[in-house]
Amino acid sequence: MTQYKNLLSIAIVASCVLLIINFGMRSSFGFFLQPISDSFGYGREVFAFSLALQNLCWGLFQPLAGAVADKYGTFRAVIGGSLLYSLGIYVTANAGSAMELHIGAGILIGMGISGTGLGLVLPAMARMVKPEKRALALGLGTAAGSLGQFLIIPVAQSFLEVYGWQTALLILSAGALCMMLFAPVFKGDASVDNKMIDEPPQTLREALVEARSHMPFWLLIAGFFVCGFQLAFITVHMPSYLGDKGFDGSVAATSLALIGLFNIIGSIAAGKFSGIYSKKMLLSYIYAGRAITIVLFMITPISLVSIYAFSIVTGLLWLATIPPTSGLVAQMFGLRYMGTLYGIVFLNHQIGSFIGVWLGGYYFDQTGSYDVIWWAAAAIAAVTALIHLFINEQPVARLSLAKQEG
């Protein structure tokens, strides 16, 4: 038993380190927006579109990556994702045109993130632990991504200032390959998981039909769309927004690092609370908090105090949506196809990310301001807080009947 617990601890730690690398590097790409745009002589919309495409491809390939992991094991998906992630950064560093930026920073990195990120690793972590520990494990995994944002963003920003954007990207490309070192902890994931899951037999097709006809699933999807819109817009455009306001790059790096640091607290707390309180109510409070925070940030004169206060509060609410959202997927539909179903929910998160990132660049080029997008982010957060009140958290009939018969 002790040996099993030790192996489980190693697997959890390795999963968290993998997420630290994945999320930390992805969160640093916003710092490359202005230097790459200036280098090519483009407006911000071009590279913003590349990063928007990255988020979209991440979402589009997430259900596929989840299905591969569910059927063939997470190990294979992580190896493939690491290679694509590294290749995408390398292509971006050597790009000579807008199309090459879109292929590298957009399509390839997006595919790579889907095979190494939260959407793939969290379901694997959920299957590693007992049900009563599941919410906490999801919170730890989410917090690990936040820690990556806190640790890697300042390093990437330093590389950018010292070596220039191309060399900095080549260093990150090498770093992406390191994710393969942690793939072995997922070996045997598919065969072991299916034996451990005590649920009624179901095919993937049946799981998809069941989810499609379940209204709470669609409400969860709508909410995650808004989450993606907000997070991606802030991650990509915050450095440029603060630069336009007269602050240097170190302020933006500190801002995003603070978001990552306090997100650790928020994610772990959300994971803990998700195992105790109503997940839908927790999500409603989080989205309402985001709306209020953005409004206060916009109406308060900008200063270091307001920037860092916004970053701290935003950090507490940043990825706090993931443990209750992923937990609701598992709670409603079970674990057997959690990777695939959560991947579908996450796809809509990334569609929101695509729109938030691209519209940010588009409206800035058209108006010279990000204000419209900031206010839109606040408004849709408020609507989302209301949407979650109508979610039914109960398991689908298939699981409820099986539990009664058992």
Order of alpha helices (4+ residues) and beta strands (2+ residues): alpha-alpha-alpha-alpha-alpha-alpha-alpha-alpha-alpha-alpha-alpha-alpha-alpha-alpha-alpha-alpha-alpha-alpha-alpha
